[in-house]
Amino acid sequence: LKRVQLAVKEVIIPSWIARPPPMVGTARAGTLKADHWRALFSIHLPLALISLW
């Protein structure tokens, strides 16, 4: 979870893509909107998993 949060903070994405909350996965981040889920699973999560592999 910490690696995903780090990827959300550090990955540079275009301004038209909605960035998920930096503390994704915690209660403080709240609920994610559809754009946040899409960015998380298509950009941030793959990069975080590659770095863990």
PDB file of N, H, CA, C and O in Angstrom:
ATOM      1  N   LEU A   1       0.826  -1.187   0.000  1.00  0.00           N
ATOM      2  CA  LEU A   1       0.000   0.000   0.000  1.00  0.00           C
ATOM      3  C   LEU A   1       0.873   1.255   0.000  1.00  0.00           C
ATOM      4  O   LEU A   1       0.561   2.238  -0.671  1.00  0.00           O
ATOM      5  N   LYS A   2       1.953   1.209   0.750  1.00  0.00           N
ATOM      6  H   LYS A   2       2.206   0.409   1.295  1.00  0.00           H
ATOM      7  CA  LYS A   2       2.837   2.378   0.787  1.00  0.00           C
ATOM      8  C   LYS A   2       3.482   2.633  -0.565  1.00  0.00           C
ATOM      9  O   LYS A   2       3.693   3.784  -0.946  1.00  0.00           O
ATOM     10  N   ARG A   3       3.794   1.567  -1.292  1.00  0.00           N
ATOM     11  H   ARG A   3       3.622   0.632  -0.983  1.00  0.00           H
ATOM     12  CA  ARG A   3       4.406   1.737  -2.614  1.00  0.00           C
ATOM     13  C   ARG A   3       3.410   2.355  -3.597  1.00  0.00           C
ATOM     14  O   ARG A   3       3.795   3.169  -4.436  1.00  0.00           O
ATOM     15  N   VAL A   4       2.153   1.980  -3.502  1.00  0.00           N
ATOM     16  H   VAL A   4       1.840   1.318  -2.821  1.00  0.00           H
ATOM     17  CA  VAL A   4       1.123   2.574  -4.363  1.00  0.00           C
ATOM     18  C   VAL A   4       0.950   4.046  -4.017  1.00  0.00           C
ATOM     19  O   VAL A   4       0.842   4.884  -4.912  1.00  0.00           O
ATOM     20  N   GLN A   5       0.924   4.364  -2.738  1.00  0.00           N
ATOM     21  H   GLN A   5       1.012   3.683  -2.011  1.00  0.00           H
ATOM     22  CA  GLN A   5       0.802   5.761  -2.318  1.00  0.00           C
ATOM     23  C   GLN A   5       1.995   6.577  -2.804  1.00  0.00           C
ATOM     24  O   GLN A   5       1.838   7.727  -3.213  1.00  0.00           O
ATOM     25  N   LEU A   6       3.171   5.994  -2.759  1.00  0.00           N
ATOM     26  H   LEU A   6       3.299   5.060  -2.426  1.00  0.00           H
ATOM     27  CA  LEU A   6       4.361   6.682  -3.248  1.00  0.00           C
ATOM     28  C   LEU A   6       4.282   6.899  -4.757  1.00  0.00           C
ATOM     29  O   LEU A   6       4.681   7.951  -5.256  1.00  0.00           O
ATOM     30  N   ALA A   7       3.774   5.915  -5.477  1.00  0.00           N
ATOM     31  H   ALA A   7       3.450   5.060  -5.072  1.00  0.00           H
ATOM     32  CA  ALA A   7       3.625   6.057  -6.927  1.00  0.00           C
ATOM     33  C   ALA A   7       2.624   7.157  -7.265  1.00  0.00           C
ATOM     34  O   ALA A   7       2.831   7.910  -8.216  1.00  0.00           O
ATOM     35  N   VAL A   8       1.554   7.255  -6.503  1.00  0.00           N
ATOM     36  H   VAL A   8       1.386   6.643  -5.730  1.00  0.00           H
ATOM     37  CA  VAL A   8       0.559   8.306  -6.744  1.00  0.00           C
ATOM     38  C   VAL A   8       1.191   9.679  -6.539  1.00  0.00           C
ATOM     39  O   VAL A   8       0.897  10.616  -7.281  1.00  0.00           O
ATOM     40  N   LYS A   9       2.044   9.800  -5.552  1.00  0.00           N
ATOM     41  H   LYS A   9       2.283   9.039  -4.949  1.00  0.00           H
ATOM     42  CA  LYS A   9       2.681  11.089  -5.268  1.00  0.00           C
ATOM     43  C   LYS A   9       3.751  11.447  -6.290  1.00  0.00           C
ATOM     44  O   LYS A   9       3.879  12.614  -6.658  1.00  0.00           O
ATOM     45  N   GLU A  10       4.525  10.465  -6.756  1.00  0.00           N
ATOM     46  H   GLU A  10       4.421   9.517  -6.457  1.00  0.00           H
ATOM     47  CA  GLU A  10       5.719  10.756  -7.541  1.00  0.00           C
ATOM     48  C   GLU A  10       5.544  10.706  -9.053  1.00  0.00           C
ATOM     49  O   GLU A  10       6.305  11.350  -9.775  1.00  0.00           O
ATOM     50  N   VAL A  11       4.578   9.968  -9.544  1.00  0.00           N
ATOM     51  H   VAL A  11       3.960   9.444  -8.957  1.00  0.00           H
ATOM     52  CA  VAL A  11       4.421   9.816 -10.990  1.00  0.00           C
ATOM     53  C   VAL A  11       3.894  11.117 -11.588  1.00  0.00           C
ATOM     54  O   VAL A  11       2.928  11.698 -11.094  1.00  0.00           O
ATOM     55  N   ILE A  12       4.536  11.555 -12.641  1.00  0.00           N
ATOM     56  H   ILE A  12       5.321  11.083 -13.043  1.00  0.00           H
ATOM     57  CA  ILE A  12       4.107  12.767 -13.336  1.00  0.00           C
ATOM     58  C   ILE A  12       3.124  12.362 -14.429  1.00  0.00           C
ATOM     59  O   ILE A  12       3.445  11.562 -15.308  1.00  0.00           O
ATOM     60  N   ILE A  13       1.927  12.927 -14.359  1.00  0.00           N
ATOM     61  H   ILE A  13       1.667  13.577 -13.645  1.00  0.00           H
ATOM     62  CA  ILE A  13       0.892  12.612 -15.337  1.00  0.00           C
ATOM     63  C   ILE A  13       0.385  13.913 -15.954  1.00  0.00           C
ATOM     64  O   ILE A  13       0.546  14.980 -15.361  1.00  0.00           O
ATOM     65  N   PRO A  14      -0.224  13.839 -17.137  1.00  0.00           N
ATOM     66  CA  PRO A  14      -0.779  15.049 -17.756  1.00  0.00           C
ATOM     67  C   PRO A  14      -1.868  15.669 -16.882  1.00  0.00           C
ATOM     68  O   PRO A  14      -2.491  14.991 -16.065  1.00  0.00           O
ATOM     69  N   SER A  15      -2.078  16.943 -17.066  1.00  0.00           N
ATOM     70  H   SER A  15      -1.572  17.494 -17.729  1.00  0.00           H
ATOM     71  CA  SER A  15      -3.023  17.670 -16.215  1.00  0.00           C
ATOM     72  C   SER A  15      -4.471  17.250 -16.441  1.00  0.00           C
ATOM     73  O   SER A  15      -5.303  17.457 -15.558  1.00  0.00           O
ATOM     74  N   TRP A  16      -4.799  16.672 -17.583  1.00  0.00           N
ATOM     75  H   TRP A  16      -4.123  16.504 -18.300  1.00  0.00           H
ATOM     76  CA  TRP A  16      -6.184  16.298 -17.845  1.00  0.00           C
ATOM     77  C   TRP A  16      -6.562  14.952 -17.228  1.00  0.00           C
ATOM     78  O   TRP A  16      -7.726  14.557 -17.290  1.00  0.00           O
ATOM     79  N   ILE A  17      -5.614  14.249 -16.642  1.00  0.00           N
ATOM     80  H   ILE A  17      -4.668  14.570 -16.592  1.00  0.00           H
ATOM     81  CA  ILE A  17      -5.905  12.986 -15.963  1.00  0.00           C
ATOM     82  C   ILE A  17      -6.089  13.268 -14.478  1.00  0.00           C
ATOM     83  O   ILE A  17      -5.242  13.901 -13.848  1.00  0.00           O
ATOM     84  N   ALA A  18      -7.196  12.797 -13.927  1.00  0.00           N
ATOM     85  H   ALA A  18      -7.884  12.283 -14.439  1.00  0.00           H
ATOM     86  CA  ALA A  18      -7.493  13.029 -12.510  1.00  0.00           C
ATOM     87  C   ALA A  18      -6.539  12.212 -11.644  1.00  0.00           C
ATOM     88  O   ALA A  18      -6.437  10.994 -11.792  1.00  0.00           O
ATOM     89  N   ARG A  19      -5.852  12.885 -10.751  1.00  0.00           N
ATOM     90  H   ARG A  19      -5.934  13.874 -10.630  1.00  0.00           H
ATOM     91  CA  ARG A  19      -4.918  12.214  -9.847  1.00  0.00           C
ATOM     92  C   ARG A  19      -5.679  11.737  -8.606  1.00  0.00           C
ATOM     93  O   ARG A  19      -6.406  12.516  -7.989  1.00  0.00           O
ATOM     94  N   PRO A  20      -5.517  10.463  -8.238  1.00  0.00           N
ATOM     95  CA  PRO A  20      -6.159   9.977  -7.015  1.00  0.00           C
ATOM     96  C   PRO A  20      -5.577  10.687  -5.789  1.00  0.00           C
ATOM     97  O   PRO A  20      -4.490  11.258  -5.869  1.00  0.00           O
ATOM     98  N   PRO A  21      -6.281  10.658  -4.666  1.00  0.00           N
ATOM     99  CA  PRO A  21      -5.733  11.256  -3.453  1.00  0.00           C
ATOM    100  C   PRO A  21      -4.402  10.586  -3.091  1.00  0.00           C
ATOM    101  O   PRO A  21      -4.261   9.376  -3.266  1.00  0.00           O
ATOM    102  N   PRO A  22      -3.432  11.347  -2.592  1.00  0.00           N
ATOM    103  CA  PRO A  22      -2.118  10.767  -2.304  1.00  0.00           C
ATOM    104  C   PRO A  22      -2.138   9.688  -1.222  1.00  0.00           C
ATOM    105  O   PRO A  22      -1.263   8.823  -1.205  1.00  0.00           O
ATOM    106  N   MET A  23      -3.092   9.725  -0.345  1.00  0.00           N
ATOM    107  H   MET A  23      -3.803  10.428  -0.358  1.00  0.00           H
ATOM    108  CA  MET A  23      -3.173   8.716   0.717  1.00  0.00           C
ATOM    109  C   MET A  23      -4.247   7.681   0.397  1.00  0.00           C
ATOM    110  O   MET A  23      -5.022   7.286   1.268  1.00  0.00           O
ATOM    111  N   VAL A  24      -4.285   7.250  -0.858  1.00  0.00           N
ATOM    112  H   VAL A  24      -3.656   7.572  -1.566  1.00  0.00           H
ATOM    113  CA  VAL A  24      -5.282   6.278  -1.298  1.00  0.00           C
ATOM    114  C   VAL A  24      -5.180   5.013  -0.441  1.00  0.00           C
ATOM    115  O   VAL A  24      -4.085   4.552  -0.118  1.00  0.00           O
ATOM    116  N   GLY A  25      -6.322   4.471  -0.087  1.00  0.00           N
ATOM    117  H   GLY A  25      -7.212   4.845  -0.349  1.00  0.00           H
ATOM    118  CA  GLY A  25      -6.350   3.270   0.745  1.00  0.00           C
ATOM    119  C   GLY A  25      -6.549   3.550   2.218  1.00  0.00           C
ATOM    120  O   GLY A  25      -6.650   2.616   3.013  1.00  0.00           O
ATOM    121  N   THR A  26      -6.607   4.808   2.597  1.00  0.00           N
ATOM    122  H   THR A  26      -6.524   5.566   1.951  1.00  0.00           H
ATOM    123  CA  THR A  26      -6.851   5.165   3.989  1.00  0.00           C
ATOM    124  C   THR A  26      -8.208   5.849   4.096  1.00  0.00           C
ATOM    125  O   THR A  26      -8.754   6.318   3.098  1.00  0.00           O
ATOM    126  N   ALA A  27      -8.740   5.903   5.293  1.00  0.00           N
ATOM    127  H   ALA A  27      -8.297   5.522   6.104  1.00  0.00           H
ATOM    128  CA  ALA A  27     -10.037   6.549   5.501  1.00  0.00           C
ATOM    129  C   ALA A  27      -9.957   8.043   5.209  1.00  0.00           C
ATOM    130  O   ALA A  27     -10.939   8.651   4.784  1.00  0.00           O
ATOM    131  N   ARG A  28      -8.807   8.622   5.435  1.00  0.00           N
ATOM    132  H   ARG A  28      -8.009   8.128   5.780  1.00  0.00           H
ATOM    133  CA  ARG A  28      -8.626  10.057   5.217  1.00  0.00           C
ATOM    134  C   ARG A  28      -8.766  10.432   3.742  1.00  0.00           C
ATOM    135  O   ARG A  28      -9.132  11.565   3.430  1.00  0.00           O
ATOM    136  N   ALA A  29      -8.485   9.507   2.839  1.00  0.00           N
ATOM    137  H   ALA A  29      -8.188   8.586   3.093  1.00  0.00           H
ATOM    138  CA  ALA A  29      -8.567   9.786   1.405  1.00  0.00           C
ATOM    139  C   ALA A  29     -10.005   9.852   0.917  1.00  0.00           C
ATOM    140  O   ALA A  29     -10.272  10.435  -0.133  1.00  0.00           O
ATOM    141  N   GLY A  30     -10.925   9.271   1.651  1.00  0.00           N
ATOM    142  H   GLY A  30     -10.709   8.797   2.504  1.00  0.00           H
ATOM    143  CA  GLY A  30     -12.323   9.283   1.231  1.00  0.00           C
ATOM    144  C   GLY A  30     -12.587   8.269   0.132  1.00  0.00           C
ATOM    145  O   GLY A  30     -11.787   7.364  -0.103  1.00  0.00           O
ATOM    146  N   THR A  31     -13.716   8.432  -0.534  1.00  0.00           N
ATOM    147  H   THR A  31     -14.366   9.167  -0.342  1.00  0.00           H
ATOM    148  CA  THR A  31     -14.067   7.502  -1.607  1.00  0.00           C
ATOM    149  C   THR A  31     -13.519   8.018  -2.932  1.00  0.00           C
ATOM    150  O   THR A  31     -13.409   9.225  -3.149  1.00  0.00           O
ATOM    151  N   LEU A  32     -13.184   7.092  -3.799  1.00  0.00           N
ATOM    152  H   LEU A  32     -13.274   6.112  -3.622  1.00  0.00           H
ATOM    153  CA  LEU A  32     -12.617   7.458  -5.091  1.00  0.00           C
ATOM    154  C   LEU A  32     -13.715   7.590  -6.135  1.00  0.00           C
ATOM    155  O   LEU A  32     -14.683   6.830  -6.137  1.00  0.00           O
ATOM    156  N   LYS A  33     -13.556   8.544  -7.003  1.00  0.00           N
ATOM    157  H   LYS A  33     -12.769   9.161  -7.002  1.00  0.00           H
ATOM    158  CA  LYS A  33     -14.466   8.716  -8.135  1.00  0.00           C
ATOM    159  C   LYS A  33     -13.996   7.816  -9.270  1.00  0.00           C
ATOM    160  O   LYS A  33     -12.905   7.250  -9.206  1.00  0.00           O
ATOM    161  N   ALA A  34     -14.809   7.684 -10.299  1.00  0.00           N
ATOM    162  H   ALA A  34     -15.696   8.144 -10.351  1.00  0.00           H
ATOM    163  CA  ALA A  34     -14.494   6.791 -11.416  1.00  0.00           C
ATOM    164  C   ALA A  34     -13.187   7.185 -12.098  1.00  0.00           C
ATOM    165  O   ALA A  34     -12.403   6.312 -12.473  1.00  0.00           O
ATOM    166  N   ASP A  35     -12.940   8.480 -12.265  1.00  0.00           N
ATOM    167  H   ASP A  35     -13.576   9.189 -11.961  1.00  0.00           H
ATOM    168  CA  ASP A  35     -11.691   8.924 -12.891  1.00  0.00           C
ATOM    169  C   ASP A  35     -10.476   8.542 -12.057  1.00  0.00           C
ATOM    170  O   ASP A  35      -9.428   8.192 -12.600  1.00  0.00           O
ATOM    171  N   HIS A  36     -10.620   8.610 -10.740  1.00  0.00           N
ATOM    172  H   HIS A  36     -11.471   8.894 -10.300  1.00  0.00           H
ATOM    173  CA  HIS A  36      -9.514   8.238  -9.858  1.00  0.00           C
ATOM    174  C   HIS A  36      -9.222   6.744  -9.951  1.00  0.00           C
ATOM    175  O   HIS A  36      -8.063   6.331  -9.989  1.00  0.00           O
ATOM    176  N   TRP A  37     -10.286   5.934  -9.987  1.00  0.00           N
ATOM    177  H   TRP A  37     -11.228   6.270  -9.956  1.00  0.00           H
ATOM    178  CA  TRP A  37     -10.097   4.488 -10.120  1.00  0.00           C
ATOM    179  C   TRP A  37      -9.395   4.153 -11.426  1.00  0.00           C
ATOM    180  O   TRP A  37      -8.489   3.321 -11.458  1.00  0.00           O
ATOM    181  N   ARG A  38      -9.821   4.810 -12.506  1.00  0.00           N
ATOM    182  H   ARG A  38     -10.558   5.486 -12.480  1.00  0.00           H
ATOM    183  CA  ARG A  38      -9.226   4.541 -13.815  1.00  0.00           C
ATOM    184  C   ARG A  38      -7.744   4.901 -13.821  1.00  0.00           C
ATOM    185  O   ARG A  38      -6.925   4.129 -14.319  1.00  0.00           O
ATOM    186  N   ALA A  39      -7.395   6.051 -13.282  1.00  0.00           N
ATOM    187  H   ALA A  39      -8.060   6.678 -12.877  1.00  0.00           H
ATOM    188  CA  ALA A  39      -5.988   6.458 -13.234  1.00  0.00           C
ATOM    189  C   ALA A  39      -5.187   5.532 -12.322  1.00  0.00           C
ATOM    190  O   ALA A  39      -4.042   5.192 -12.622  1.00  0.00           O
ATOM    191  N   LEU A  40      -5.787   5.131 -11.222  1.00  0.00           N
ATOM    192  H   LEU A  40      -6.716   5.407 -10.978  1.00  0.00           H
ATOM    193  CA  LEU A  40      -5.088   4.258 -10.283  1.00  0.00           C
ATOM    194  C   LEU A  40      -4.754   2.913 -10.922  1.00  0.00           C
ATOM    195  O   LEU A  40      -3.629   2.428 -10.799  1.00  0.00           O
ATOM    196  N   PHE A  41      -5.729   2.310 -11.604  1.00  0.00           N
ATOM    197  H   PHE A  41      -6.642   2.704 -11.704  1.00  0.00           H
ATOM    198  CA  PHE A  41      -5.513   0.979 -12.167  1.00  0.00           C
ATOM    199  C   PHE A  41      -4.806   0.984 -13.513  1.00  0.00           C
ATOM    200  O   PHE A  41      -4.210  -0.025 -13.888  1.00  0.00           O
ATOM    201  N   SER A  42      -4.852   2.078 -14.243  1.00  0.00           N
ATOM    202  H   SER A  42      -5.336   2.898 -13.938  1.00  0.00           H
ATOM    203  CA  SER A  42      -4.194   2.087 -15.551  1.00  0.00           C
ATOM    204  C   SER A  42      -2.805   2.712 -15.527  1.00  0.00           C
ATOM    205  O   SER A  42      -1.996   2.437 -16.413  1.00  0.00           O
ATOM    206  N   ILE A  43      -2.512   3.544 -14.537  1.00  0.00           N
ATOM    207  H   ILE A  43      -3.169   3.768 -13.817  1.00  0.00           H
ATOM    208  CA  ILE A  43      -1.211   4.226 -14.494  1.00  0.00           C
ATOM    209  C   ILE A  43      -0.428   3.874 -13.236  1.00  0.00           C
ATOM    210  O   ILE A  43       0.660   3.305 -13.315  1.00  0.00           O
ATOM    211  N   HIS A  44      -0.977   4.210 -12.088  1.00  0.00           N
ATOM    212  H   HIS A  44      -1.862   4.673 -12.024  1.00  0.00           H
ATOM    213  CA  HIS A  44      -0.218   4.139 -10.840  1.00  0.00           C
ATOM    214  C   HIS A  44       0.027   2.718 -10.346  1.00  0.00           C
ATOM    215  O   HIS A  44       1.148   2.382  -9.963  1.00  0.00           O
ATOM    216  N   LEU A  45      -0.996   1.889 -10.349  1.00  0.00           N
ATOM    217  H   LEU A  45      -1.906   2.162 -10.659  1.00  0.00           H
ATOM    218  CA  LEU A  45      -0.841   0.528  -9.843  1.00  0.00           C
ATOM    219  C   LEU A  45       0.134  -0.304 -10.680  1.00  0.00           C
ATOM    220  O   LEU A  45       0.977  -0.991 -10.104  1.00  0.00           O
ATOM    221  N   PRO A  46       0.057  -0.272 -12.016  1.00  0.00           N
ATOM    222  CA  PRO A  46       1.060  -1.029 -12.786  1.00  0.00           C
ATOM    223  C   PRO A  46       2.496  -0.568 -12.507  1.00  0.00           C
ATOM    224  O   PRO A  46       3.405  -1.392 -12.408  1.00  0.00           O
ATOM    225  N   LEU A  47       2.694   0.733 -12.383  1.00  0.00           N
ATOM    226  H   LEU A  47       1.955   1.403 -12.464  1.00  0.00           H
ATOM    227  CA  LEU A  47       4.047   1.220 -12.104  1.00  0.00           C
ATOM    228  C   LEU A  47       4.519   0.796 -10.715  1.00  0.00           C
ATOM    229  O   LEU A  47       5.689   0.464 -10.528  1.00  0.00           O
ATOM    230  N   ALA A  48       3.617   0.809  -9.755  1.00  0.00           N
ATOM    231  H   ALA A  48       2.666   1.079  -9.908  1.00  0.00           H
ATOM    232  CA  ALA A  48       3.983   0.378  -8.407  1.00  0.00           C
ATOM    233  C   ALA A  48       4.306  -1.115  -8.382  1.00  0.00           C
ATOM    234  O   ALA A  48       5.249  -1.534  -7.711  1.00  0.00           O
ATOM    235  N   LEU A  49       3.534  -1.912  -9.102  1.00  0.00           N
ATOM    236  H   LEU A  49       2.768  -1.572  -9.647  1.00  0.00           H
ATOM    237  CA  LEU A  49       3.777  -3.356  -9.123  1.00  0.00           C
ATOM    238  C   LEU A  49       5.071  -3.699  -9.851  1.00  0.00           C
ATOM    239  O   LEU A  49       5.785  -4.616  -9.446  1.00  0.00           O
ATOM    240  N   ILE A  50       5.375  -2.978 -10.915  1.00  0.00           N
ATOM    241  H   ILE A  50       4.795  -2.233 -11.244  1.00  0.00           H
ATOM    242  CA  ILE A  50       6.633  -3.218 -11.625  1.00  0.00           C
ATOM    243  C   ILE A  50       7.816  -2.923 -10.713  1.00  0.00           C
ATOM    244  O   ILE A  50       8.804  -3.657 -10.715  1.00  0.00           O
ATOM    245  N   SER A  51       7.719  -1.860  -9.943  1.00  0.00           N
ATOM    246  H   SER A  51       6.917  -1.264  -9.942  1.00  0.00           H
ATOM    247  CA  SER A  51       8.834  -1.521  -9.051  1.00  0.00           C
ATOM    248  C   SER A  51       8.985  -2.537  -7.916  1.00  0.00           C
ATOM    249  O   SER A  51      10.080  -2.708  -7.381  1.00  0.00           O
ATOM    250  N   LEU A  52       7.903  -3.205  -7.549  1.00  0.00           N
ATOM    251  H   LEU A  52       7.013  -3.066  -7.984  1.00  0.00           H
ATOM    252  CA  LEU A  52       7.988  -4.233  -6.506  1.00  0.00           C
ATOM    253  C   LEU A  52       8.507  -5.561  -7.048  1.00  0.00           C
ATOM    254  O   LEU A  52       9.046  -6.375  -6.297  1.00  0.00           O
ATOM    255  N   TRP A  53       8.347  -5.776  -8.330  1.00  0.00           N
ATOM    256  H   TRP A  53       7.909  -5.115  -8.940  1.00  0.00           H
ATOM    257  CA  TRP A  53       8.731  -7.031  -8.933  1.00  0.00           C
ATOM    258  C   TRP A  53      10.209  -7.105  -9.013  1.00  0.00           C
ATOM    259  O   TRP A  53      10.752  -8.098  -9.497  1.00  0.00           O
TER     260      TRP A  53
END
